[in-house]
Amino acid sequence: MTSSPVLRVLTGITTSGTPHLGNYVGSIRPSVRASLAPGVESFYFLADYHALIKIDDPARIQRSTLEIAASWLAAGLDPNRVAFYRQSDIPEIPELTWLLTCMSAKGMLNRAHAYKASVDKNTAAQADPDADISAGLFMYPVLMAADIVLFNAHKVPVGRDQIQHIEMARDIAQRFNHSYGEHFVLPEALIEESVATLPGLDGRKMSKSYDNTIPLFAPRAELRKLIAGIVTDSRAPGEPKDTEGSALFQIYQAFASEAETAQLRQAYADGIAWGDAKQTLFERIDREVAPMREAYQRYMDNPGEVESILRAGALKARQTATPFIAQLRHAVGLRDLNAQATQKSAKAAKTALPSFKQYREADGRFHFKLVDAQGRLLLLSGGFDAPKDAGTAIRQLQAEGLAALGHLQPADGVSPDEVAEALDALRNAA
């Protein structure tokens, strides 16, 4: 099995939109912090192949790739410490996807949450169950498995909604290992309970699909305006307010220290006005984001620099991927035909050796003989009462030569040297 002496952690983000505060709190910030840990080898990638499953706007995918890469870099990801690459720059990923596709059970893929949800939606609408469902959506878990096992990642930080995909990656890797030998580490989902899932402007989970996001690097004035639009209840200034279920409070908590959070909780109890609470949230977020916003804009204004960083990251990642895919190709039988001929010759040479043959005579006693590769008799034993006695004699001959059994003589026309050469050949081949 190809494995690493250090812990390998792999994280990907789909290039399907502009990074928002939820992406930062749930993925970017904790991943950047994790990349600084000693004894960890980190792989971070932009999942642009995955984006093709749900986005058919080429300009949007290109723009999102730049925005997300710039966001990671601005947030402090050091490309010198990690492998930071674009998925589509690693040709070994789609090749491995096909190898794994051939090992993936269709029944397992039928149970994937995203595919099942689409089928259920069509069924509820009394449409064809597979209407408007692409093979890309159906095969998404296999592509994700290839992303992970190509680098034999031990841990994959994911949200709870992605645990099934890690389980599928394990299942596919196990099937491959069972058929072709131990090549893949079985990855494990890394669920960080402390990482918050942010609510959006309307109180639902912050998501591009709900159109309720706050862009991570929105200009300061836009950030203030968006925060002012967070949905709150109708309680007036002076009325105590609940922190439970408050989107505003939950977002603040994801950025603030314990002491700061305690202060706002007390302010809620004291009846803080919603406008003041929103101003407090704006100031706290801007304090953390403002230093990164400048770096982000610099990267956005210099896409060539980002491109160079991603290409260098791909070269680094392929130092692992290229030799490993060659190993996997060989394992499944995609091999150089010259190497096959060499293997056949080696196998033929191995079989063209002298050999011992044991047999039982009519008197019930056990004998053995030594013959050369052409079947010519070199040595014939006397009788033994039990087969294990004959076996013991053979092992003595192989270990010590004719001197071990002085009563044995070469067959007629065979010299002791020929017997010795035959025994040496067997000993060297063992």
Secondary structure by P-SEA (a helix, b strand, c coil): ccccccbbbbbbbbccccccaaaaaccaaaaaaaaacccbbbbbbcaaaaaaaccccaaaaaaaaaaaaaaaaaacccccccbbbbccccaaaaaaaaaaaaaccaaaaaacaaaaaaaaaaaaacccccccccccccaaaaaaaaacccccccbbbbcccaaaaaaaaaaaaaaaaacccccccbbbbbbccccccccccccccccccccccccccccaaaaaaaaaacccccccccccccccccaaaaaaaacccaaaaaaaaaaaaacccaaaaaaaaaaaaaaacaaaaaaaaaaaacaaaaaaaaaaaaaaaaaacaaaaaaaaaaaccccaaaaaaaaaaaaaaacccccccccccccccbbbbbcccccccccccccccaaaaaaaaaaaacccccccccccccccccaaaaaaaaaaaaaac
